[in-house]
């Protein structure tokens, strides 16, 4: 049974539809990347999952329990880190961490101290003196030091420096090794690509693509840099080739992954002397979805 599952999850604010029939599924031991720009519906979805907002229609369950009706029981087994952490100004960082852990019903002091050291936090300082990055550290330490089964992380590395981002990623990998589940909402595509087994792309309240990165590669383009003995001609007229550029003696272009065979046969006729390939990235997939959306919007407006 999935740890987290939604079915036709819909949320309306008056006539405005913030979410439309969103289908999410996070399995045990899986890291699910939930991506989309600001206003796409990520935070609305997460608020519903946390029992902070009530869905207009559809179903959302965590651990087989209804997220609205059984929120208290769910939260005993869940850890949440928001993108902008607010803390009690007069408590020290250490006191805030201990309070958050005790609210969940457990405090493993050894694990807590280990996380404080890993993230380089001074736990004696008052929360009101902390930078945004240090406030994020408090929430991350409290989450990673808990014995939660599901971690919902909403832009969790906001304000962290690159070294702390790497430590965060190591901690997420350790959760996966322990069989824990993670829903990671992020706009840092390289972070999602490095960590996630499965990715869902949300746009204007609709989940427009989801699946494993391996399954989604067919939607991306591979970039090729080619040098040939004979000049390459009429390249841009071949189906599946895009964005042809000339860089000194080399030709650089993108190829739809399902057209690579045909393109390589064509290139070989010109005598390949140099060939460099850059694998498709999650960012390419993400941008192509938004390019298509903008093109459709422009075409609709023109009509």
TORZA-308219 format. One record per residue (C-alpha): residue in three letters; x, y, z. Coordinates in nm, 3 decimals. Layout:
- rest; east; north; up
- ALA; X; Y; Z
...
END
This chain:
- rest; east; north; up
- UNK; 0.000; 0.000; 0.000
- UNK; 0.133; 0.350; -0.082
- UNK; 0.245; 0.568; 0.209
- UNK; 0.081; 0.874; 0.049
- UNK; -0.190; 0.876; -0.217
- UNK; -0.427; 1.131; -0.368
- UNK; -0.710; 1.069; -0.612
- UNK; -0.871; 1.348; -0.818
- UNK; -0.762; 1.596; -0.550
- UNK; -0.929; 1.931; -0.624
- UNK; -0.924; 2.263; -0.440
- UNK; -1.124; 2.569; -0.540
- UNK; -1.117; 2.918; -0.389
- UNK; -1.446; 3.063; -0.514
- UNK; -1.432; 3.033; -0.893
- UNK; -1.053; 2.994; -0.898
- UNK; -0.931; 2.635; -0.924
- UNK; -0.600; 2.599; -0.736
- UNK; -0.584; 2.220; -0.786
- UNK; -0.759; 2.010; -1.048
- UNK; -0.778; 1.630; -1.012
- UNK; -0.420; 1.583; -0.885
- UNK; -0.302; 1.220; -0.861
- UNK; 0.003; 1.161; -0.638
- UNK; 0.148; 0.836; -0.508
- UNK; 0.450; 0.801; -0.281
- UNK; 0.555; 0.446; -0.194
- UNK; 0.750; 0.315; 0.101
- UNK; 1.123; 0.390; 0.068
- UNK; 1.064; 0.628; -0.226
- UNK; 1.183; 0.985; -0.275
- UNK; 0.922; 1.172; -0.482
- UNK; 1.015; 1.505; -0.639
- UNK; 0.726; 1.750; -0.667
- UNK; 0.823; 2.035; -0.898
- UNK; 0.667; 2.341; -1.055
- UNK; 0.700; 2.721; -1.047
- UNK; 0.555; 2.949; -0.778
- UNK; 0.177; 2.944; -0.790
- UNK; 0.159; 2.606; -0.964
- UNK; -0.018; 2.438; -0.670
- UNK; 0.265; 2.270; -0.477
- UNK; 0.204; 2.448; -0.146
- UNK; -0.174; 2.409; -0.173
- UNK; -0.128; 2.035; -0.220
- UNK; 0.106; 2.014; 0.078
- UNK; -0.131; 2.214; 0.302
- UNK; -0.409; 1.969; 0.218
- UNK; -0.180; 1.673; 0.293
- UNK; -0.094; 1.828; 0.630
- UNK; -0.460; 1.879; 0.721
- UNK; -0.426; 2.258; 0.711
- UNK; -0.666; 2.300; 0.418
- UNK; -0.972; 2.097; 0.331
- UNK; -0.998; 1.972; -0.027
- UNK; -1.305; 2.072; -0.227
- UNK; -1.330; 1.721; -0.368
- UNK; -1.123; 1.409; -0.425
- UNK; -0.934; 1.196; -0.177
- UNK; -0.601; 1.226; 0.004
- UNK; -0.464; 0.960; 0.238
- UNK; -0.141; 0.913; 0.432
- UNK; -0.073; 0.573; 0.594
- UNK; -0.421; 0.477; 0.470
- UNK; -0.581; 0.751; 0.682
- UNK; -0.783; 1.052; 0.568
- UNK; -0.558; 1.362; 0.585
- UNK; -0.840; 1.587; 0.709
- UNK; -1.025; 1.360; 0.951
- UNK; -0.721; 1.180; 1.097
- UNK; -0.457; 1.455; 1.083
- UNK; -0.354; 1.418; 1.449
- UNK; -0.271; 1.047; 1.415
- UNK; -0.091; 1.109; 1.083
- UNK; 0.129; 1.381; 1.232
- UNK; 0.263; 1.138; 1.493
- UNK; 0.435; 0.953; 1.208
- UNK; 0.523; 1.248; 0.983
- UNK; 0.790; 1.521; 0.977
- UNK; 0.741; 1.849; 0.789
- UNK; 0.989; 2.121; 0.693
- UNK; 0.850; 2.440; 0.530
- UNK; 1.045; 2.672; 0.301
- UNK; 1.026; 2.963; 0.544
- UNK; 1.065; 2.856; 0.907
- UNK; 0.925; 3.072; 1.188
- UNK; 1.054; 2.997; 1.539
- UNK; 0.990; 3.113; 1.895
- UNK; 1.215; 3.423; 1.921
- UNK; 1.301; 3.386; 2.291
- UNK; 1.396; 3.018; 2.276
- UNK; 1.745; 2.907; 2.188
- UNK; 1.790; 2.693; 1.878
- UNK; 1.850; 2.387; 2.094
- UNK; 1.534; 2.451; 2.296
- UNK; 1.332; 2.490; 1.976
- UNK; 1.467; 2.159; 1.840
- UNK; 1.388; 1.980; 2.169
- UNK; 1.036; 2.127; 2.175
- UNK; 0.967; 2.019; 1.816
- UNK; 1.092; 1.667; 1.890
- UNK; 0.892; 1.638; 2.216
- UNK; 0.578; 1.754; 2.034
- UNK; 0.621; 1.447; 1.815
- UNK; 0.649; 1.233; 2.128
- UNK; 1.015; 1.133; 2.118
- UNK; 1.357; 1.284; 2.178
- UNK; 1.664; 1.084; 2.081
- UNK; 1.933; 1.309; 2.229
- UNK; 2.223; 1.127; 2.064
- UNK; 2.067; 1.159; 1.718
- UNK; 1.971; 1.519; 1.790
- UNK; 2.328; 1.611; 1.891
- UNK; 2.471; 1.435; 1.588
- UNK; 2.247; 1.638; 1.354
- UNK; 2.331; 1.966; 1.531
- UNK; 2.700; 1.891; 1.471
- UNK; 2.650; 1.786; 1.107
- UNK; 2.462; 2.105; 1.021
- UNK; 2.707; 2.326; 1.214
- UNK; 2.436; 2.498; 1.421
- UNK; 2.511; 2.690; 1.740
- UNK; 2.216; 2.567; 1.953
- UNK; 2.279; 2.818; 2.234
- UNK; 2.188; 3.128; 2.034
- UNK; 1.837; 3.273; 2.053
- UNK; 1.616; 3.200; 1.754
- UNK; 1.557; 3.572; 1.697
- UNK; 1.929; 3.612; 1.612
- UNK; 1.928; 3.337; 1.347
- UNK; 1.957; 3.400; 0.975
- UNK; 1.708; 3.236; 0.739
- UNK; 1.958; 2.957; 0.674
- UNK; 1.997; 2.883; 1.046
- UNK; 1.619; 2.878; 1.095
- UNK; 1.601; 2.619; 0.816
- UNK; 1.871; 2.418; 0.996
- UNK; 1.662; 2.407; 1.316
- UNK; 1.364; 2.260; 1.129
- UNK; 1.582; 2.015; 0.932
- UNK; 1.762; 1.895; 1.246
- UNK; 1.429; 1.841; 1.425
- UNK; 1.300; 1.645; 1.123
- UNK; 1.608; 1.430; 1.063
- UNK; 1.649; 1.357; 1.435
- UNK; 1.292; 1.224; 1.455
- UNK; 1.173; 0.869; 1.394
- UNK; 0.912; 0.978; 1.136
- UNK; 0.813; 0.742; 0.857
- UNK; 0.722; 1.011; 0.601
- UNK; 0.905; 1.341; 0.545
- UNK; 0.727; 1.624; 0.363
- UNK; 0.990; 1.880; 0.265
- UNK; 0.869; 2.202; 0.100
- UNK; 1.166; 2.397; -0.046
- UNK; 1.372; 2.275; 0.253
- UNK; 1.714; 2.405; 0.141
- UNK; 1.598; 2.765; 0.098
- UNK; 1.871; 2.985; 0.250
- UNK; 2.129; 2.707; 0.289
- UNK; 2.479; 2.738; 0.146
- UNK; 2.611; 2.471; -0.099
- UNK; 2.793; 2.275; 0.175
- UNK; 2.476; 2.252; 0.386
- UNK; 2.278; 2.152; 0.075
- UNK; 2.516; 1.859; 0.030
- UNK; 2.470; 1.755; 0.395
- UNK; 2.093; 1.779; 0.348
- UNK; 2.116; 1.550; 0.044
- UNK; 2.324; 1.299; 0.240
- UNK; 2.058; 1.294; 0.514
- UNK; 1.783; 1.232; 0.258
- UNK; 1.982; 0.942; 0.110
- UNK; 2.013; 0.795; 0.461
- UNK; 1.635; 0.816; 0.505
- UNK; 1.589; 0.618; 0.184
- UNK; 1.838; 0.354; 0.304
- UNK; 1.629; 0.321; 0.623
- UNK; 1.315; 0.259; 0.415
- UNK; 1.162; 0.600; 0.492
- UNK; 0.955; 0.795; 0.235
- UNK; 1.009; 1.155; 0.123
- UNK; 0.793; 1.405; -0.066
- UNK; 1.036; 1.676; -0.178
- UNK; 0.895; 1.996; -0.323
- UNK; 1.174; 2.198; -0.482
- UNK; 1.253; 2.444; -0.759
- UNK; 1.621; 2.331; -0.760
- UNK; 1.603; 2.083; -1.046
- UNK; 1.956; 1.951; -0.996
- UNK; 1.863; 1.862; -0.637
- UNK; 1.551; 1.676; -0.749
- UNK; 1.743; 1.495; -1.023
- UNK; 2.015; 1.388; -0.779
- UNK; 1.778; 1.262; -0.508
- UNK; 1.446; 1.153; -0.651
- UNK; 1.324; 0.817; -0.778
- UNK; 1.001; 0.961; -0.916
- UNK; 0.909; 1.311; -1.033
- UNK; 0.574; 1.488; -1.071
- UNK; 0.550; 1.817; -1.262
- UNK; 0.259; 2.044; -1.167
- UNK; 0.144; 2.342; -1.372
- UNK; -0.156; 2.567; -1.304
- UNK; -0.297; 2.318; -1.054
- UNK; -0.270; 2.013; -1.280
- UNK; -0.017; 1.730; -1.261
- UNK; 0.098; 1.730; -1.624
- UNK; 0.367; 1.460; -1.607
- UNK; 0.478; 1.201; -1.354
- UNK; 0.694; 0.893; -1.350
- UNK; 1.046; 0.771; -1.286
- UNK; 1.327; 0.977; -1.437
- UNK; 1.414; 0.678; -1.655
- UNK; 1.058; 0.665; -1.790
- UNK; 1.056; 1.039; -1.857
- UNK; 1.383; 1.055; -2.050
- UNK; 1.198; 0.987; -2.375
- UNK; 1.053; 1.335; -2.347
- UNK; 1.391; 1.505; -2.331
- UNK; 1.652; 1.590; -2.589
- UNK; 2.017; 1.488; -2.600
- UNK; 2.268; 1.756; -2.695
- UNK; 2.532; 1.661; -2.951
- UNK; 2.854; 1.837; -3.052
- UNK; 2.980; 1.704; -3.389
- UNK; 3.278; 1.765; -3.615
- UNK; 3.280; 1.605; -3.959
- UNK; 3.514; 1.574; -4.259
- UNK; 3.251; 1.715; -4.495
- UNK; 3.034; 2.017; -4.408
- UNK; 2.702; 1.924; -4.249
- UNK; 2.416; 2.045; -4.468
- UNK; 2.037; 2.073; -4.425
- UNK; 2.065; 1.952; -4.066
- UNK; 1.781; 2.163; -3.931
- UNK; 1.543; 2.012; -4.188
- UNK; 1.577; 1.662; -4.039
- UNK; 1.294; 1.550; -3.814
- UNK; 1.390; 1.544; -3.445
- UNK; 1.678; 1.795; -3.465
- UNK; 1.649; 2.133; -3.288
- UNK; 1.851; 2.449; -3.209
- UNK; 2.137; 2.401; -3.456
- UNK; 2.438; 2.626; -3.383
- UNK; 2.785; 2.654; -3.533
- UNK; 3.071; 2.680; -3.282
- UNK; 3.406; 2.720; -3.457
- UNK; 3.464; 2.387; -3.637
- UNK; 3.185; 2.203; -3.456
- UNK; 2.807; 2.189; -3.495
- UNK; 2.598; 2.181; -3.177
- UNK; 2.232; 2.077; -3.173
- UNK; 1.966; 1.889; -2.977
- UNK; 1.808; 1.560; -3.081
- UNK; 1.484; 1.401; -2.965
- UNK; 1.591; 1.082; -2.791
- UNK; 1.364; 0.864; -3.006
- UNK; 1.533; 0.997; -3.324
- UNK; 1.897; 0.934; -3.225
- UNK; 1.934; 0.624; -3.447
- UNK; 1.824; 0.801; -3.764
- UNK; 2.030; 1.113; -3.689
- UNK; 2.348; 0.909; -3.628
- UNK; 2.300; 0.730; -3.962
- UNK; 2.268; 1.069; -4.133
- UNK; 2.577; 1.210; -3.958
- UNK; 2.795; 0.910; -4.048
- UNK; 2.761; 0.999; -4.416
- UNK; 2.963; 1.316; -4.355
- UNK; 3.257; 1.136; -4.183
- UNK; 3.246; 1.196; -3.807
- UNK; 3.580; 1.306; -3.660
- UNK; 3.452; 1.419; -3.318
- UNK; 3.132; 1.344; -3.129
- UNK; 3.036; 1.460; -2.779
- UNK; 2.704; 1.379; -2.617
- UNK; 2.543; 1.549; -2.315
- UNK; 2.267; 1.337; -2.156
- UNK; 1.920; 1.485; -2.117
- UNK; 1.856; 1.667; -1.789
- UNK; 1.543; 1.713; -1.583
- UNK; 1.570; 2.086; -1.653
- UNK; 1.529; 2.021; -2.027
- UNK; 1.211; 1.823; -1.963
- UNK; 1.077; 2.089; -1.728
- UNK; 1.147; 2.376; -1.968
- UNK; 0.997; 2.192; -2.265
- UNK; 0.670; 2.149; -2.077
- UNK; 0.655; 2.521; -2.008
- UNK; 0.759; 2.615; -2.363
- UNK; 0.472; 2.402; -2.494
- UNK; 0.230; 2.565; -2.249
- UNK; 0.338; 2.914; -2.353
- UNK; 0.320; 2.825; -2.723
- UNK; -0.034; 2.693; -2.674
- UNK; -0.132; 3.006; -2.484
- UNK; 0.007; 3.234; -2.756
- UNK; -0.165; 3.029; -3.028
- UNK; -0.491; 3.044; -2.834
- UNK; -0.459; 3.420; -2.797
- UNK; -0.378; 3.461; -3.166
- UNK; -0.689; 3.263; -3.257
END
